[in-house]
């Protein structure tokens, strides 16, 4: 999944669940993606951080948040 696809999926999920915080939306996306997507996101995040190991779910959620906040840009 590309960063752009992730942003779109995040935005659509946020529209469906406007009361959720960003981290809750990211967790929902990771859960929906299943174990393969969780592992993919966690691996990308660990590679970005230069680490070799970590718990997959929180690391995958962190990756989603990192991508969303990076591509969102600075706040006005």
Secondary structure, DSSP 8 states (H G I E B T S, - for coil): --HHHHHHHHHHHHHH-TTS-HHHHHHHHHHHHHHHHHHHHHHHHHHHHT-S---HHHHHHHHHHHHHHHHH-S--
